[in-house]
């Protein structure tokens, strides 16, 4: 009997195949139901917690019940040219109509209540109002309530103001319109083509119905098991909803990769990669930032469940196969006479100063990855600029109306200053109005803006907060209001991105090296230091290059988003790191060269089939996954050919436990 621990685990699995099969089936079915029911445990706010803006938004939400991190609706009315929008009659009529259409509990502010001409368009006949609906928290349910309120507000204003052209826009209505637009016939055809391509790829790679079903089954049990573990942890600490995107696609690529490995190397590479990946993710999980903790916990769960499935379920599924997956391919660990002669000839050519045929493509690919890694240093974190969210629709009509009237797009993401009891709100507004880049600052006197002695001052920046100018305005405002005995809290939807940069991205220079070091130590303990160094450095380069690709494609490219949604590069980078690490470990164990490209291609096709569409933030995520998979496929295609002289990279079997 073999003393190899992974072999002994496989033998145990084969002896108890029925029981283990039943256990994994229960994980898939019962665990799936538990995972779906437990999604509500995950934090759905997509905001960075712990920062000063988050604390200010929490205080505003608790005291006033709305606004804070949720961007307001913007009601826009353009009157006939002969109408003077500054008169008390016209301004009051518009303000009253907005107040009635907004419904109970809403906070509204416009020219009528403040006299601030920042609420007027430069064309002399356009006026707008900010509307914070009565219901709306920074979670999925709250955002849906705000989106519904936009339709009610639009209908109410058009009925009350028949003489004016009325539109309703805002960040959430723009995002909503991009989601409900739905994919057109061409996009549906592409989605169907990607789904069909996934099946064709698996058929060509594994050449049997079981070969197609097995990796999908492994991915399913890994995803479900990991989500159940993550939701259990969410009962004790804050875990972001972003893990729902990370877990399935990572599980799919790892499953396809593991299934492609020969039985003799699959267990060893699974344990080595699993230990390294779990160590890296465990380090991320201890950092004091919700997004990093969420990614770390989710990654750790995927590695643990995926490795367990590889060691126990994979042997059971292999035992059901009636023939080898790819009989035409020679084993990379046992070269044939032809491959031996090829390797010898290649060695002779190199001895005479010749170059390997793949050296040039590999160098070009490495240079591309390095350039993309450099582009990642220019990544701007934040929601995409308003003009890039949707090309047409009711909300886009409102945005275009604002732009035509000379109103800057910064009005879509105003700031809210929570003035404590005992302070003069008007004085605070006057101080904020003097900050460079501020369009207006007003302290509405209505009861909805004053509670328990406190007051809310609304500050409208000229530029959107994800732009360099908008970020500078937020920083300058905080600095201007930080004097005196205590800083005045600055919240609102305009500070969410800044909190993400301050609270998460500033930890990355510490978190990434720490995670990489943990992965290196774990992998070096099971293989060699050289193998571990190559695997971890390649995984880091893949993660950073994926972020750079997002910068080039979206921030600088034709979509012109101006920024990349803050949590997307984190998720995409974690995915790229995990799949690259797994591929490198499998290659070091002697796995076939085609396994990496097949696994990466399957992941890319899967995310494109599911996620491609008009919604910009989802398109950002899907394209990031696809590009990360493409980079890993290219890297996998330039590994050392199977005919090259092999050298052992794994240490004794006892170190694999």
Long-range contacts (C-beta under 8 A, 24 or more apart in sequence): 3-653, 4-267, 4-653, 4-656, 5-653, 5-654, 5-656, 5-657, 6-267, 6-268, 6-270, 6-271, 6-311, 6-653, 6-656, 7-267, 9-267, 9-311, 9-312, 10-263, 10-267, 10-311, 10-315, 12-312, 13-311, 13-312, 13-313, 13-315, 13-316, 14-315, 14-316, 14-319, 17-316, 17-319, 20-312, 20-313, 20-316, 21-313, 21-316, 24-221, 24-309, 24-312, 24-313, 27-221, 27-224, 27-225, 28-217, 28-220, 28-221, 28-224, 31-221, 31-224, 31-225, 31-227, 31-228, 32-224, 34-228, 34-231, 35-224, 35-227, 35-228, 35-231, 38-227, 38-228, 38-231, 38-234, 39-231, 39-241, 39-244, 41-231, 41-234, 41-235, 41-239, 42-230, 42-231, 42-234, 42-239, 42-240, 42-241, 42-243, 42-244, 43-139, 43-234, 43-238, 43-239, 43-240, 43-241, 43-290, 44-139, 44-140, 44-141, 44-241, 45-69, 45-137, 45-138, 45-139, 45-240, 46-138, 46-240, 46-241, 46-242, 46-567, 47-138, 47-496, 47-499, 47-500, 48-289, 48-290, 48-291, 48-496, 48-499, 48-500, 48-502, 48-503, 48-504, 48-566, 49-238, 49-290, 49-503, 50-288, 50-289, 50-290, 50-503, 51-495, 51-498, 51-499, 51-502, 51-503, 52-478, 52-487, 52-489, 52-490, 52-495, 52-499, 53-490, 53-491, 53-492, 53-495, 53-496, 53-498, 53-499, 54-499, 54-503, 55-489, 56-416, 56-418, 56-489, 56-490, 56-491, 56-495, 57-138, 57-416, 57-491, 57-492, 57-495, 57-496, 59-418, 59-489, 59-491, 60-416, 60-418, 60-456, 60-489, 60-491, 61-137, 61-138, 63-418, 63-451, 63-452, 63-454, 64-107, 64-448, 64-451, 64-456, 65-105, 65-134, 66-105, 66-106, 66-107, 66-132, 66-133, 66-134, 66-135, 66-136, 67-107, 67-132, 67-416, 67-456, 67-492, 68-138, 68-416, 68-491, 68-492, 68-493, 69-138, 69-491, 69-492, 69-493, 69-496, 70-132, 70-136, 70-137, 70-138, 70-142, 70-143, 70-146, 70-172, 70-493, 71-170, 71-171, 71-172, 71-412, 71-413, 71-414, 71-493, 72-130, 72-131, 72-132, 72-170, 72-414, 72-493, 73-130, 73-131, 73-132, 73-133, 73-146, 73-149, 73-150, 73-153, 73-168, 73-169, 73-170, 73-172, 73-173, 74-128, 74-129, 74-130, 74-131, 74-168, 74-169, 74-170, 74-398, 74-402, 74-411, 74-412, 75-101, 75-128, 75-129, 75-131, 75-153, 75-157, 75-166, 75-167, 75-168, 76-126, 76-127, 76-128, 76-166, 76-167, 76-168, 76-169, 76-398, 76-401, 76-402, 76-405, 77-126, 77-127, 77-128, 77-157, 77-161, 77-164, 77-165, 77-166, 77-167, 78-121, 78-123, 78-125, 78-126, 78-164, 78-165, 78-401, 78-405, 79-125, 79-126, 79-127, 79-163, 79-164, 80-125, 80-163, 80-164, 81-125, 83-125, 83-163, 85-111, 85-120, 85-124, 85-125, 85-126, 85-127, 86-111, 86-117, 86-120, 88-112, 91-127, 93-161, 94-127, 94-129, 94-161, 94-164, 95-129, 97-156, 97-157, 97-160, 97-161, 98-129, 98-131, 98-153, 98-157, 100-156, 100-160, 101-152, 101-153, 101-155, 101-156, 101-157, 101-160, 102-131, 102-133, 102-134, 102-149, 102-153, 102-156, 103-133, 103-134, 103-149, 103-152, 104-134, 105-133, 105-134, 105-135, 106-131, 106-132, 106-133, 106-134, 106-149, 106-448, 107-131, 107-132, 107-444, 107-446, 107-448, 107-449, 107-456, 108-132, 108-448, 109-442, 109-444, 109-446, 109-449, 109-458, 113-442, 113-444, 113-445, 113-446, 114-440, 114-442, 114-443, 114-444, 116-440, 116-442, 117-440, 118-439, 118-440, 118-442, 118-460, 119-440, 121-402, 121-405, 121-406, 121-407, 122-405, 122-406, 122-407, 123-404, 123-405, 123-406, 125-405, 126-401, 126-402, 126-404, 126-405, 126-407, 128-402, 128-407, 128-411, 130-411, 130-414, 130-458, 130-460, 140-241, 143-172, 146-172, 147-172, 147-173, 147-176, 150-176, 150-395, 154-394, 165-401, 167-394, 167-397, 167-398, 167-401, 168-394, 168-395, 168-398, 169-394, 169-395, 169-396, 169-397, 169-398, 169-399, 169-401, 169-402, 169-412, 170-395, 170-398, 170-412, 171-383, 171-386, 171-389, 171-412, 171-413, 171-493, 173-394, 173-395, 173-398, 174-386, 174-389, 174-390, 174-393, 174-395, 174-396, 174-399, 175-389, 175-390, 175-615, 175-616, 175-617, 176-395, 177-389, 177-390, 177-392, 177-393, 177-394, 177-395, 177-396, 178-389, 178-390, 178-393, 178-614, 178-615, 178-616, 179-614, 179-615, 181-390, 181-392, 181-393, 181-614, 182-613, 182-614, 183-612, 183-613, 183-614, 187-612, 187-613, 187-614, 190-608, 190-612, 191-608, 191-609, 191-610, 191-612, 191-613, 192-609, 194-605, 194-606, 194-608, 194-609, 194-612, 195-605, 195-609, 197-605, 198-602, 198-605, 198-606, 198-609, 201-598, 201-601, 201-602, 201-605, 202-256, 202-598, 202-602, 205-260, 205-325, 205-326, 205-594, 205-598, 206-259, 206-260, 206-325, 206-326, 207-325, 207-326, 208-321, 208-322, 208-323, 208-325, 210-317, 210-320, 210-321, 211-259, 211-321, 211-325, 214-259, 214-314, 214-317, 215-252, 215-255, 215-256, 215-258, 215-259, 215-602, 216-252, 216-255, 217-313, 217-317, 218-251, 218-255, 218-258, 218-259, 218-306, 218-309, 218-310, 218-313, 218-314, 218-317, 219-248, 219-251, 219-252, 219-254, 219-255, 219-256, 221-305, 221-309, 221-313, 222-251, 222-254, 222-255, 222-302, 222-305, 222-306, 222-309, 223-247, 223-248, 223-251, 223-252, 223-302, 225-301, 225-305, 225-308, 225-309, 226-251, 226-298, 226-301, 226-302, 226-304, 226-305, 226-306, 227-301, 229-301, 229-304, 229-305, 230-297, 230-298, 230-301, 233-297, 237-293, 238-290, 238-293, 238-294, 239-290, 239-293, 239-294, 239-297, 239-298, 240-290, 240-291, 240-294, 240-567, 242-291, 242-294, 242-295, 242-567, 242-570, 242-571, 243-294, 243-295, 243-297, 243-298, 245-571, 245-621, 246-295, 246-298, 246-299, 246-302, 246-571, 246-574, 246-575, 247-298, 247-301, 247-302, 249-575, 249-603, 249-606, 249-607, 249-625, 250-299, 250-302, 250-574, 250-575, 250-578, 250-579, 251-302, 251-306, 252-602, 252-603, 252-606, 253-575, 253-579, 253-582, 253-599, 253-600, 253-602, 253-603, 253-629, 254-302, 254-306, 254-578, 254-579, 254-582, 254-599, 255-306, 255-309, 256-598, 256-599, 256-602, 256-603, 257-579, 257-582, 257-583, 257-586, 257-595, 257-596, 257-598, 257-599, 258-306, 258-310, 258-314, 258-582, 258-586, 259-314, 260-325, 260-591, 260-592, 260-594, 260-595, 260-598, 260-599, 261-586, 261-589, 261-591, 261-592, 261-595, 262-331, 262-332, 262-333, 262-590, 262-591, 262-592, 263-315, 263-318, 264-333, 264-590, 265-333, 265-586, 265-589, 265-590, 265-591, 266-310, 266-314, 266-591, 267-310, 267-311, 268-589, 268-650, 268-656, 269-582, 269-585, 269-586, 269-588, 269-589, 269-591, 270-306, 270-307, 270-310, 270-311, 271-307, 271-311, 271-526, 271-656, 271-657, 272-523, 272-526, 272-527, 272-585, 272-588, 272-589, 272-650, 272-656, 273-303, 273-307, 273-523, 273-581, 273-582, 273-584, 273-585, 273-586, 274-303, 274-304, 274-306, 274-307, 274-310, 275-522, 275-523, 275-525, 275-526, 276-519, 276-520, 276-522, 276-523, 276-526, 276-532, 276-535, 276-536, 276-581, 276-585, 277-302, 277-303, 277-519, 277-578, 277-581, 277-582, 278-303, 278-304, 278-307, 278-522, 279-518, 279-519, 279-521, 279-522, 280-515, 280-516, 280-518, 280-519, 280-577, 280-581, 281-515, 281-574, 282-518, 283-511, 283-514, 283-515, 283-518, 284-511, 284-515, 284-574, 287-507, 287-510, 287-511, 288-507, 289-503, 289-504, 289-507, 291-500, 291-504, 291-567, 291-570, 292-504, 292-507, 292-511, 292-570, 295-570, 295-571, 295-574, 299-574, 299-578, 302-578, 303-578, 326-592, 329-592, 329-594, 330-642, 332-590, 332-591, 332-592, 332-593, 332-642, 332-646, 333-590, 333-646, 335-642, 335-643, 335-646, 339-642, 339-643, 340-643, 342-643, 343-643, 343-644, 343-645, 346-643, 346-644, 347-645, 358-638, 358-641, 361-638, 362-638, 365-634, 365-635, 365-638, 368-545, 369-541, 369-542, 369-545, 369-631, 370-541, 370-545, 371-548, 372-544, 372-545, 372-546, 372-548, 372-549, 372-552, 373-541, 373-544, 373-545, 373-548, 374-548, 375-548, 375-549, 375-551, 375-552, 375-556, 376-544, 376-545, 376-547, 376-548, 376-551, 376-569, 378-551, 378-555, 379-547, 379-548, 379-550, 379-551, 379-555, 379-564, 379-569, 380-466, 380-467, 380-468, 380-551, 380-555, 380-562, 380-563, 380-564, 381-466, 381-497, 381-500, 381-501, 381-505, 381-563, 381-564, 381-566, 381-569, 382-464, 382-465, 382-466, 382-497, 382-500, 382-562, 382-563, 382-564, 382-565, 382-566, 383-466, 383-496, 383-497, 383-563, 383-565, 383-566, 383-617, 384-466, 384-554, 384-559, 384-561, 384-562, 384-563, 384-564, 384-565, 384-616, 384-617, 384-620, 385-409, 385-464, 385-466, 385-467, 385-560, 385-561, 385-562, 385-563, 386-412, 386-464, 387-560, 388-559, 388-560, 388-561, 388-562, 388-616, 389-616, 390-614, 390-616, 408-439, 408-462, 408-463, 409-463, 409-464, 410-439, 410-460, 410-461, 410-462, 410-463, 410-464, 410-465, 410-470, 410-473, 410-494, 411-439, 411-460, 412-464, 413-461, 413-464, 413-465, 413-470, 413-492, 413-493, 413-494, 414-458, 414-459, 414-460, 414-461, 414-492, 414-493, 414-494, 415-458, 415-459, 415-460, 415-461, 415-474, 415-477, 415-490, 415-491, 415-492, 415-494, 415-495, 416-456, 416-457, 416-458, 416-459, 416-490, 416-491, 416-492, 417-456, 417-457, 417-458, 417-459, 417-477, 417-481, 417-488, 417-489, 417-490, 417-491, 418-454, 418-456, 418-488, 418-489, 418-490, 418-491, 419-443, 419-454, 419-455, 419-456, 419-457, 419-488, 420-453, 420-454, 420-486, 420-488, 421-452, 421-453, 421-454, 422-453, 423-488, 425-450, 425-455, 425-457, 428-457, 428-481, 428-488, 429-457, 429-459, 431-480, 431-481, 432-457, 432-459, 432-477, 432-480, 432-481, 434-480, 435-459, 435-473, 435-476, 435-477, 435-480, 436-472, 436-473, 436-476, 437-461, 437-462, 437-463, 437-469, 437-470, 437-472, 437-473, 437-476, 438-462, 438-473, 438-477, 458-492, 459-490, 459-492, 461-494, 464-562, 465-494, 465-495, 465-496, 465-497, 465-498, 466-497, 466-562, 466-563, 467-562, 467-563, 470-494, 471-497, 471-498, 474-498, 497-563, 497-566, 500-566, 500-567, 501-566, 504-566, 504-570, 505-566, 512-540, 516-540, 519-581, 523-581, 523-585, 525-655, 526-650, 526-651, 526-655, 526-656, 527-585, 527-588, 527-649, 527-650, 527-651, 528-649, 528-651, 531-584, 531-588, 531-649, 534-584, 535-580, 535-581, 535-584, 535-585, 535-588, 536-581, 538-580, 538-584, 538-635, 539-576, 539-577, 539-578, 539-580, 539-581, 539-584, 540-577, 542-576, 542-577, 542-579, 542-580, 542-628, 542-631, 542-632, 542-635, 543-573, 543-574, 543-576, 543-577, 543-580, 543-628, 544-573, 545-576, 545-631, 546-572, 546-573, 546-575, 546-576, 546-624, 546-627, 546-628, 546-631, 547-572, 547-573, 549-624, 549-627, 549-628, 549-631, 550-620, 550-623, 550-624, 550-627, 553-623, 553-627, 554-620, 554-623, 559-616, 561-616, 561-620, 564-620, 565-617, 565-620, 565-621, 568-617, 568-620, 568-621, 568-624, 569-624, 571-621, 571-624, 572-621, 572-624, 572-625, 572-627, 572-628, 573-628, 575-624, 575-625, 575-628, 576-628, 576-631, 576-632, 579-603, 579-628, 579-629, 579-632, 580-632, 580-635, 583-632, 583-635, 583-636, 587-636, 587-639, 587-640, 588-649, 588-650, 589-649, 589-650, 590-646, 592-642, 593-636, 593-637, 593-639, 593-641, 593-642, 595-636, 596-632, 596-633, 596-635, 596-636, 596-637, 596-639, 597-633, 597-636, 597-637, 599-636, 600-629, 600-630, 600-632, 600-633, 600-636, 601-629, 601-633, 603-629, 604-629, 604-630, 604-633
